[in-house]
């Protein structure tokens, strides 16, 4: 993490009495180093507040907590309504120090694979950061942001959710230039009750985008194909079955561990493409990556060729 003033890092929820440079943020007391901020999270099994004093001994300069901690000096704790919201705010504050174009990725399935395809498509053009694993929540996404450097030009960030409002917060923090929604599934039905609510939650990814942003959605998905999206201005759909989509895959042929198909693009015509994996679901993931990166202004033929670098 590039060193950042504590006052800048916690802007919006705390005003530290003793300003200093911070180079690490963690919610694991075992991971605390000198000049850290420690997030004292109350979990189901572990209460981070119990480890706050230990974090101070290891060099933490501030404890972010929802409750006053008696054995920590008052000036070294920031008491907030929600530690996870504070984590997102810190991520947003760090993001604001970088001139970087972010591509947000959400959806009920296929986020990680699609992220990897987008990374393969765009990283040959300039230095690119991506979410490690599936760190896509209030703690994970900021961790990726903390790893940004001034040399980075693009970042591909997954945005996961548990409830309505989660993706909204992540999008406001990341301020994506472009975003994709892979599908509207049933994985959150227990909490959100209906797929219409899941659609609403996933569409929150546009909340941090400006009017000129690019949104790419699955044109084969029964909800996304019919969704009325008025923001941002640039919305594109991709698919295999939906031949009316902006970008369509046809002539799909799997040989061994590779798949070759034709991209039929309303803007750029037909382009033959090969990816090092099989299954129509992976064709869809690759098609999503091609669509978003080409609509960001990169040469379509080069983008299609770059998909062969997917791992």
C-alpha positions as CSV (number, residue, x, y, z in Angstrom):
1,X,0.0,0.0,0.0
2,X,1.4,3.4,-0.9
3,X,1.7,5.5,2.2
4,X,-1.2,7.8,2.8
5,X,-1.9,10.4,5.5
6,X,-4.3,8.9,8.1
7,X,-6.4,12.1,7.9
8,X,-6.9,11.4,4.2
9,X,-7.5,7.7,4.6
10,X,-10.3,8.2,7.2
11,X,-11.8,11.3,5.6
12,X,-15.6,11.2,5.9
13,X,-15.8,9.3,9.2
14,X,-13.0,10.4,11.5
15,X,-10.7,13.3,12.3
16,X,-7.5,11.9,13.9
17,X,-5.8,13.9,16.6
18,X,-2.3,12.6,15.6
19,X,-1.8,12.6,11.9
20,X,0.8,10.2,10.4
21,X,1.4,8.1,7.3
22,X,-0.4,4.8,7.0
23,X,0.9,1.9,4.8
24,X,-1.4,-1.0,5.8
25,X,-5.1,-1.7,6.7
26,X,-6.2,-5.0,8.1
27,X,-8.9,-6.7,10.0
28,X,-6.6,-9.5,11.2
29,X,-4.6,-8.6,14.3
30,X,-1.9,-11.2,13.3
31,X,-1.3,-9.1,10.1
32,X,-0.8,-5.8,11.9
33,X,2.5,-4.0,11.2
34,X,3.9,-0.6,12.1
35,X,1.7,2.3,10.9
36,X,-1.4,0.2,10.3
37,X,-5.1,0.8,10.7
38,X,-6.9,-2.1,12.4
39,X,-10.6,-2.8,11.7
40,X,-12.1,-4.3,14.9
41,X,-14.9,-6.3,13.4
42,X,-17.4,-8.2,15.5
43,X,-17.7,-11.6,13.8
44,X,-19.8,-14.6,14.6
45,X,-16.9,-16.4,16.2
46,X,-14.3,-13.7,16.8
47,X,-14.6,-10.2,18.2
48,X,-11.9,-8.0,16.8
49,X,-12.3,-5.5,19.6
50,X,-10.6,-8.1,21.9
51,X,-7.5,-7.8,19.8
52,X,-7.3,-4.0,19.6
53,X,-4.8,-3.5,22.4
54,X,-2.6,-6.1,20.8
55,X,-2.8,-4.3,17.5
56,X,-1.7,-1.0,19.1
57,X,1.3,-2.8,20.6
58,X,2.3,-4.1,17.1
59,X,2.2,-0.5,15.7
60,X,-1.4,0.2,14.7
61,X,-2.1,3.9,14.8
62,X,-5.9,3.8,14.8
63,X,-8.6,1.2,15.7
64,X,-11.8,1.5,13.8
65,X,-14.6,0.1,16.0
66,X,-18.3,0.2,16.6
67,X,-17.9,0.3,20.4
68,X,-15.6,2.1,22.8
69,X,-12.7,-0.1,23.8
70,X,-11.6,0.5,27.3
71,X,-7.9,-0.6,27.0
72,X,-7.2,1.6,24.0
73,X,-6.5,5.3,24.2
74,X,-9.5,7.4,23.1
75,X,-7.4,9.3,20.6
76,X,-6.4,6.0,18.9
77,X,-9.9,4.8,18.2
78,X,-12.5,5.9,15.7
79,X,-16.0,4.8,16.8
80,X,-18.3,4.4,13.7
81,X,-21.8,3.1,13.1
82,X,-20.5,0.3,10.9
83,X,-16.9,-0.9,10.5
84,X,-17.6,-2.4,7.0
85,X,-18.9,0.9,5.8
86,X,-15.8,2.6,7.1
87,X,-13.7,0.0,5.2
88,X,-15.5,0.9,2.0
89,X,-15.0,4.6,2.7
90,X,-11.2,4.1,3.2
91,X,-11.1,2.2,-0.1
92,X,-12.9,5.1,-1.8
93,X,-10.5,7.6,-0.3
94,X,-7.5,5.7,-1.6
95,X,-9.1,5.2,-5.0
96,X,-9.5,9.0,-5.3
97,X,-5.7,9.3,-5.3
98,X,-5.3,7.4,-8.5
99,X,-6.0,8.2,-12.1
100,X,-7.2,4.7,-13.1
101,X,-10.1,3.4,-15.2
102,X,-12.0,0.7,-13.3
103,X,-14.1,-2.1,-14.8
104,X,-16.7,-3.4,-12.3
105,X,-17.9,-7.0,-12.5
106,X,-21.1,-8.3,-10.9
107,X,-23.7,-11.0,-11.5
108,X,-25.1,-14.1,-9.9
109,X,-22.6,-16.4,-11.6
110,X,-19.4,-16.2,-13.7
111,X,-17.9,-13.1,-12.0
112,X,-14.5,-14.5,-11.4
113,X,-14.1,-16.2,-14.9
114,X,-15.4,-13.0,-16.6
115,X,-13.0,-10.9,-14.6
116,X,-10.1,-13.1,-15.8
117,X,-11.3,-12.8,-19.4
118,X,-11.5,-9.0,-19.1
119,X,-8.0,-9.0,-17.6
120,X,-6.7,-11.0,-20.6
121,X,-8.4,-8.7,-23.0
122,X,-7.2,-5.4,-21.6
123,X,-3.9,-6.0,-19.8
124,X,-1.8,-6.2,-23.0
125,X,-2.7,-2.6,-23.7
126,X,-1.5,-1.2,-20.3
127,X,-0.6,-2.2,-16.7
128,X,-3.7,-3.7,-15.2
129,X,-4.7,-4.8,-11.7
130,X,-7.4,-7.4,-10.9
131,X,-9.3,-8.7,-7.9
132,X,-7.3,-11.5,-6.3
133,X,-9.5,-14.6,-6.0
134,X,-13.0,-13.4,-5.2
135,X,-12.2,-10.6,-2.8
136,X,-15.4,-8.8,-3.8
137,X,-17.0,-7.5,-0.6
138,X,-16.5,-4.5,1.8
139,X,-13.2,-5.8,3.0
140,X,-11.9,-7.5,-0.2
141,X,-12.5,-4.8,-2.7
142,X,-10.6,-2.1,-0.7
143,X,-7.7,-4.6,-0.3
144,X,-7.3,-4.6,-4.1
145,X,-7.5,-0.8,-4.2
146,X,-4.8,-0.6,-1.6
147,X,-2.5,-2.4,-4.0
148,X,-2.8,0.2,-6.7
149,X,0.3,1.9,-7.9
150,X,0.7,5.1,-10.0
151,X,1.8,2.9,-12.9
152,X,-1.5,1.1,-13.1
153,X,-3.9,2.2,-15.8
154,X,-6.8,-0.2,-15.5
155,X,-8.3,-2.3,-12.7
156,X,-10.9,-5.1,-13.0
157,X,-12.8,-5.3,-9.7
158,X,-15.4,-7.9,-8.7
159,X,-18.4,-6.6,-6.7
160,X,-20.3,-9.1,-4.7
161,X,-23.4,-8.7,-2.5
162,X,-25.5,-10.1,0.2
163,X,-28.3,-7.6,0.2
164,X,-29.7,-4.6,-1.5
165,X,-27.3,-1.6,-1.2
166,X,-24.1,-3.6,-1.1
167,X,-23.2,-3.2,-4.8
168,X,-24.3,0.5,-4.5
169,X,-21.7,1.1,-1.9
170,X,-18.9,-0.7,-3.8
171,X,-19.7,1.2,-7.0
172,X,-19.7,4.6,-5.3
173,X,-16.3,3.8,-3.9
174,X,-14.8,2.4,-7.1
175,X,-16.4,4.9,-9.5
176,X,-16.1,2.4,-12.5
177,X,-15.6,3.7,-16.0
178,X,-17.3,0.5,-17.3
179,X,-19.2,-2.4,-15.8
180,X,-20.6,-5.8,-16.6
181,X,-23.5,-7.8,-15.3
182,X,-23.1,-11.5,-16.1
183,X,-26.6,-12.8,-15.2
184,X,-29.5,-12.7,-12.7
185,X,-29.6,-16.0,-10.9
186,X,-31.2,-17.5,-7.8
187,X,-28.3,-17.5,-5.4
188,X,-29.7,-14.6,-3.3
189,X,-33.4,-15.6,-3.3
190,X,-33.4,-16.5,0.4
191,X,-32.5,-12.9,1.3
192,X,-33.9,-10.9,-1.5
193,X,-37.1,-13.0,-2.1
194,X,-37.5,-12.3,-5.9
195,X,-35.3,-12.2,-9.0
196,X,-36.6,-8.8,-9.7
197,X,-35.0,-7.7,-6.4
198,X,-31.8,-9.4,-7.4
199,X,-31.9,-7.5,-10.7
200,X,-32.3,-4.3,-8.8
201,X,-29.4,-5.1,-6.6
202,X,-27.1,-6.0,-9.5
203,X,-28.0,-2.8,-11.4
204,X,-26.6,-0.8,-8.5
205,X,-23.3,-1.2,-10.2
206,X,-24.1,1.8,-12.3
207,X,-24.6,4.1,-9.3
208,X,-20.9,5.1,-9.2
209,X,-20.7,5.6,-13.0
210,X,-20.9,8.8,-14.9
211,X,-23.2,9.3,-17.9
212,X,-20.5,8.5,-20.4
213,X,-19.7,5.1,-18.8
214,X,-20.1,1.7,-20.5
215,X,-22.5,-1.0,-19.2
216,X,-22.5,-4.5,-20.7
217,X,-25.1,-7.0,-19.8
218,X,-26.1,-10.6,-20.7
219,X,-28.6,-10.4,-23.6
220,X,-29.5,-14.1,-23.1
221,X,-30.6,-13.5,-19.6
222,X,-34.4,-13.2,-19.3
223,X,-34.2,-10.3,-16.8
224,X,-31.2,-8.4,-18.2
225,X,-32.5,-8.7,-21.8
226,X,-35.7,-6.9,-20.9
227,X,-34.4,-4.5,-18.3
228,X,-35.0,-0.8,-19.0
229,X,-31.6,0.9,-18.3
230,X,-31.4,4.7,-18.6
231,X,-28.0,5.2,-17.0
232,X,-25.3,5.2,-18.3
233,X,-26.0,6.3,-21.9
234,X,-23.9,3.4,-23.3
235,X,-25.5,0.0,-22.8
236,X,-24.6,-3.1,-24.8
237,X,-25.9,-6.6,-24.8
238,X,-24.1,-9.8,-25.8
239,X,-25.4,-13.3,-26.3
240,X,-25.5,-16.6,-28.2
241,X,-29.3,-17.2,-28.4
242,X,-30.3,-13.6,-28.6
243,X,-29.4,-12.8,-32.2
244,X,-30.6,-9.2,-31.7
245,X,-27.9,-8.5,-29.2
246,X,-25.1,-6.0,-30.0
247,X,-22.5,-8.8,-30.0
248,X,-23.4,-12.4,-30.8
249,X,-21.3,-15.6,-30.9
250,X,-22.0,-18.1,-33.6
251,X,-20.3,-21.1,-35.3
252,X,-19.0,-22.4,-31.9
253,X,-16.6,-25.3,-32.3
254,X,-14.8,-27.0,-29.4
255,X,-11.6,-29.0,-30.1
256,X,-9.8,-30.5,-27.2
257,X,-9.4,-27.9,-24.6
258,X,-10.0,-24.9,-26.9
259,X,-13.1,-23.3,-28.4
260,X,-13.3,-21.3,-31.6
261,X,-16.2,-19.1,-32.5
262,X,-17.2,-16.1,-34.6
263,X,-18.0,-12.8,-32.9
264,X,-20.7,-11.0,-34.8
265,X,-20.4,-7.4,-33.8
266,X,-22.9,-4.8,-35.0
267,X,-20.1,-2.2,-34.9
268,X,-17.1,-4.1,-36.1
269,X,-18.4,-7.0,-38.2
270,X,-17.3,-10.7,-37.9
271,X,-14.1,-11.7,-36.0
272,X,-13.0,-15.3,-35.5
273,X,-11.9,-15.9,-31.9
274,X,-10.2,-18.8,-30.0
275,X,-10.2,-19.2,-26.2
276,X,-8.2,-21.9,-24.2
277,X,-11.3,-23.4,-22.5
278,X,-14.6,-25.1,-23.4
279,X,-18.3,-24.7,-22.8
280,X,-20.8,-22.2,-24.0
281,X,-20.8,-20.5,-20.6
282,X,-17.1,-19.7,-21.2
283,X,-18.0,-18.4,-24.6
284,X,-20.4,-16.1,-22.9
285,X,-17.8,-14.9,-20.4
286,X,-15.3,-14.2,-23.2
287,X,-18.0,-12.4,-25.2
288,X,-18.8,-10.2,-22.3
289,X,-15.1,-9.3,-21.9
290,X,-14.7,-8.6,-25.6
291,X,-17.8,-6.4,-25.6
292,X,-16.8,-4.2,-22.6
293,X,-13.2,-3.8,-23.7
294,X,-14.0,-3.0,-27.3
295,X,-16.6,-0.5,-26.2
296,X,-14.0,1.2,-24.1
297,X,-12.3,2.2,-27.4
298,X,-9.8,-0.5,-28.0
299,X,-9.3,-2.2,-31.4
300,X,-11.8,-5.0,-31.7
301,X,-9.6,-7.4,-33.5
302,X,-6.8,-7.0,-31.0
303,X,-9.2,-7.5,-28.1
304,X,-10.6,-10.7,-29.6
305,X,-7.0,-12.0,-30.1
306,X,-6.1,-11.1,-26.5
307,X,-8.8,-13.5,-25.2
308,X,-6.5,-16.4,-26.1
309,X,-4.3,-15.2,-23.1
310,X,-7.0,-16.2,-20.6
311,X,-5.9,-18.4,-17.7
